[in-house]
Amino acid sequence: VQLQASGGGLVQAGGSLRLSCAASGSIFSRNVMGWYRQAPGKEREWVAGITSGGSANYADSAKGRFTISRDNVNKVLYLQMNSLKPEDTAVYYCRLTESYLGRDYWGQGTQVTVSS
């Protein structure tokens, strides 16, 4: 399985971006996908996650501003980010976890920069 993240860029504070993560290869039907981010000098942190059944959860920093979704048919994960803040600046990574099979995959990351 390979994950390809895209959609990052430079945006002004208050703006929006939509990240995508395309998965290729054979994926177990029961899985969890998520978005993480890592700002310079900081540890990678979880942003949002969604099960294959569509149940979503968010970090407090993302609640009310970000929306995670997925297209299981086309194997694409999304993160709609609204009302962006400079503190959202980070490299964003997607992750696929197949707990039943003990497998875990990461995408390569996409840079999001929010200017004040």
LOSE-30028 format. One record per residue (C-alpha): residue number from 1; residue in one letter; chain; x, y negated, z negated. Coordinates in steps of 0.001 Angstrom, whole numbers, plus 500000, padded with zeros to 6 digits. Example, Ala and Ser with C-alpha at 12.3 -4.5 7.8 and 13.67 -1.06 7.14 Angstrom:
// residues 2
{node 1,A,A,{512300,504500,492200}};
{node 2,S,A,{513670,501060,492860}};
END
This chain:
// residues 116
{node 1,V,A,{500000,500000,500000}};
{node 2,Q,A,{501205,496517,500861}};
{node 3,L,A,{499723,493221,499712}};
{node 4,Q,A,{500151,490028,501722}};
{node 5,A,A,{499230,486786,499968}};
{node 6,S,A,{498568,483584,501872}};
{node 7,G,A,{496778,480260,501627}};
{node 8,G,A,{499069,478316,499359}};
{node 9,G,A,{500179,474804,500081}};
{node 10,L,A,{500467,471244,498869}};
{node 11,V,A,{497303,469547,497665}};
{node 12,Q,A,{496478,466450,495638}};
{node 13,A,A,{495011,466699,492182}};
{node 14,G,A,{491285,467304,492393}};
{node 15,G,A,{491614,469132,495675}};
{node 16,S,A,{490890,472731,496607}};
{node 17,L,A,{492690,475717,498052}};
{node 18,R,A,{491623,479226,498928}};
{node 19,L,A,{494132,481996,498509}};
{node 20,S,A,{493837,485312,500290}};
{node 21,C,A,{495491,488651,499685}};
{node 22,A,A,{495212,491255,502408}};
{node 23,A,A,{495823,494860,501455}};
{node 24,S,A,{496989,497498,503884}};
{node 25,G,A,{497213,501226,503433}};
{node 26,S,A,{495085,503731,501614}};
{node 27,I,A,{493477,502332,498489}};
{node 28,F,A,{491680,504335,495847}};
{node 29,S,A,{488053,503276,495669}};
{node 30,R,A,{488199,502478,491953}};
{node 31,N,A,{490709,499743,491300}};
{node 32,V,A,{491251,496335,489837}};
{node 33,M,A,{492710,493408,491739}};
{node 34,G,A,{493928,490195,490234}};
{node 35,W,A,{495731,486936,490649}};
{node 36,Y,A,{498704,485917,488557}};
{node 37,R,A,{500881,482845,488656}};
{node 38,Q,A,{504348,481857,487616}};
{node 39,A,A,{505417,478268,487148}};
{node 40,P,A,{509098,477270,487128}};
{node 41,G,A,{510711,478222,483845}};
{node 42,K,A,{507640,480052,482609}};
{node 43,E,A,{506531,483650,482403}};
{node 44,R,A,{504088,485089,484873}};
{node 45,E,A,{500521,484765,483591}};
{node 46,W,A,{497237,486339,484497}};
{node 47,V,A,{494716,484034,486179}};
{node 48,A,A,{491744,486183,487148}};
{node 49,G,A,{490791,489768,487843}};
{node 50,I,A,{488003,491636,489581}};
{node 51,T,A,{487044,495299,489618}};
{node 52,S,A,{486128,497228,492740}};
{node 53,G,A,{482547,496934,491537}};
{node 54,G,A,{482747,493151,491507}};
{node 55,S,A,{483043,492408,487808}};
{node 56,A,A,{485233,489339,487369}};
{node 57,N,A,{487118,487807,484466}};
{node 58,Y,A,{489109,484618,484136}};
{node 59,A,A,{491801,483111,482010}};
{node 60,D,A,{490590,480107,480046}};
{node 61,S,A,{492647,477840,482317}};
{node 62,A,A,{490719,479084,485360}};
{node 63,K,A,{487182,479221,484019}};
{node 64,G,A,{484818,476842,485738}};
{node 65,R,A,{487334,475902,488430}};
{node 66,F,A,{488482,479126,490085}};
{node 67,T,A,{486413,481898,491631}};
{node 68,I,A,{487800,485324,492409}};
{node 69,S,A,{486100,487512,494985}};
{node 70,R,A,{486857,490457,497188}};
{node 71,D,A,{485848,492055,500462}};
{node 72,N,A,{486156,495786,499919}};
{node 73,V,A,{485427,496653,503535}};
{node 74,N,A,{488266,494541,504890}};
{node 75,K,A,{490413,494972,501778}};
{node 76,V,A,{490904,491277,501104}};
{node 77,L,A,{491070,489507,497766}};
{node 78,Y,A,{490324,485793,497449}};
{node 79,L,A,{490846,483040,494933}};
{node 80,Q,A,{488913,479838,495476}};
{node 81,M,A,{490566,477103,493470}};
{node 82,N,A,{488741,473821,492931}};
{node 83,S,A,{489514,470728,490865}};
{node 84,L,A,{493181,471563,491001}};
{node 85,K,A,{495526,470029,488454}};
{node 86,P,A,{499293,469478,488548}};
{node 87,E,A,{499625,472176,485885}};
{node 88,D,A,{498230,474676,488390}};
{node 89,T,A,{501452,474354,490350}};
{node 90,A,A,{503026,477802,490548}};
{node 91,V,A,{503725,480756,492764}};
{node 92,Y,A,{500549,482818,492894}};
{node 93,Y,A,{500753,486595,493156}};
{node 94,C,A,{498099,489175,493851}};
{node 95,R,A,{498091,492570,492220}};
{node 96,L,A,{496312,495851,492839}};
{node 97,T,A,{496061,498392,490053}};
{node 98,E,A,{494823,501947,490553}};
{node 99,S,A,{494750,503067,486936}};
{node 100,Y,A,{493380,506528,487702}};
{node 101,L,A,{496368,507209,489916}};
{node 102,G,A,{498909,505317,487845}};
{node 103,R,A,{499782,503011,490724}};
{node 104,D,A,{500421,499300,490685}};
{node 105,Y,A,{501259,496960,493560}};
{node 106,W,A,{502235,493287,493837}};
{node 107,G,A,{502099,490871,496724}};
{node 108,Q,A,{505002,488615,497600}};
{node 109,G,A,{503534,485384,496234}};
{node 110,T,A,{502332,482142,497757}};
{node 111,Q,A,{503359,478697,496541}};
{node 112,V,A,{500717,476278,495295}};
{node 113,T,A,{501831,472723,494579}};
{node 114,V,A,{499439,470158,493161}};
{node 115,S,A,{500584,466560,493231}};
{node 116,S,A,{499342,463955,490773}};
END
